[in-house]
Structure formats: C-alpha cells, structure tokens
Amino acid sequence: MIVVADFKHYKKIEISIPAGGQETIELQRQPYDPGITIQIMQGLWFHDQDSLASLKISNFQWTFLYKREQTNSDNIYSISITKKIGYFIEGAKLAEFLMLTNKVDTLEYEILELTDSTFSMMYLPEGKIHLYKRRE
C-alpha cells in the first residue's frame, strides 16, 4: 500500500507500507510562505448557503460576485495573508489571517480550512463562518 501524506505548509511524503505493516509518518514543516495559500485560493468559489453568491480570486485580487457578476467597483479587494492580526496576540502556529483591502474598507478573516475544493474562513471580529466550495 502506498500512503500519501500532504498538508499545506508541510513537505509531501509518499511511503510504501507492506500489508500488515505499521509506519509512523512525521511531516516536516516547510518555511512559512503565504504564496502557497494564495496559489490554492485561485479560482471561482461558491457560497455553500447561497449559490448565487461567489467570489473570484485571481493573483492578489479578490472580487465578490453575485450571479457571477461584479455588482460594483467597491467589491474588488487586494489580498494579503499574515500570521497575525493587530488586535490578536500571537496566535496558534498554524493560524493564517486574510486581510482584504480596497479604497474604502478593510475586511479581516481567519482562514479555517483551505483545500482544492473547500475554503472556510471566520469573519473577524464577529466570528461569522463563511464556507465556499469549488464547482466544476
């Protein structure tokens, strides 16, 4: 059997384990690189509770969409990823925060889960969870 262990910010490991065998797999952390998070975020995401609400992420630009269309120019934000937010004391080692800024607003989120198919985040400081899914 071949086991693949792959987690964001860790080195991917593939190991062969014979039938009935046991193996302890230790993942090695890669140096923190917010670019990895930005790469995974790229594309079109649909809100899990409102199929008409979506967001498009392209490079370092975030656009809120409704019915797959931009509603106004204020819905375009610049993206930055950080390990902490100003009003939080140093958080957990794996915490990542998302800051969206445009000419009139700054939005802050904690990234809870980010995979090829699922993107969940918590809006700060209110604590509201947003879940987005990719669709083919």
Secondary structure as the mmCIF struct_conf table of DSSP 4:
data_model
#
loop_
_struct_conf.conf_type_id
_struct_conf.id
_struct_conf.beg_label_comp_id
_struct_conf.beg_label_asym_id
_struct_conf.beg_label_seq_id
_struct_conf.end_label_comp_id
_struct_conf.end_label_asym_id
_struct_conf.end_label_seq_id
STRN STRN1 ILE A 2 ALA A 5
TURN_TY1_P TURN_TY1_P1 LYS A 8 HIS A 9
STRN STRN2 TYR A 10 TYR A 10
STRN STRN3 ILE A 13 SER A 16
TURN_TY1_P TURN_TY1_P2 ALA A 19 GLY A 20
HELX_LH_PP_P HELX_LH_PP_P1 LEU A 27 GLN A 28
STRN STRN4 ARG A 29 ARG A 29
HELX_LH_PP_P HELX_LH_PP_P2 GLN A 30 TYR A 32
HELX_RH_AL_P HELX_RH_AL_P1 PRO A 34 MET A 41
STRN STRN5 GLY A 43 HIS A 47
BEND BEND1 ASP A 48 GLN A 49
TURN_TY1_P TURN_TY1_P3 SER A 51 LEU A 52
STRN STRN6 ALA A 53 SER A 58
TURN_TY1_P TURN_TY1_P4 ASN A 59 PHE A 60
STRN STRN7 GLN A 61 TYR A 66
TURN_TY1_P TURN_TY1_P5 LYS A 67 ARG A 68
STRN STRN8 GLU A 69 GLN A 70
HELX_RH_3T_P HELX_RH_3T_P1 SER A 73 ASN A 75
STRN STRN9 ILE A 76 THR A 82
BEND BEND2 LYS A 83 LYS A 83
TURN_TY1_P TURN_TY1_P6 GLY A 86 TYR A 87
BEND BEND3 PHE A 88 PHE A 88
BEND BEND4 GLU A 90 GLU A 90
TURN_TY1_P TURN_TY1_P7 LYS A 93 LEU A 94
STRN STRN10 GLU A 96 THR A 101
BEND BEND5 LYS A 103 VAL A 104
STRN STRN11 THR A 106 LEU A 114
BEND BEND6 ASP A 116 SER A 117
STRN STRN12 THR A 118 LEU A 124
TURN_TY1_P TURN_TY1_P8 PRO A 125 GLY A 127
STRN STRN13 LYS A 128 LYS A 133
#
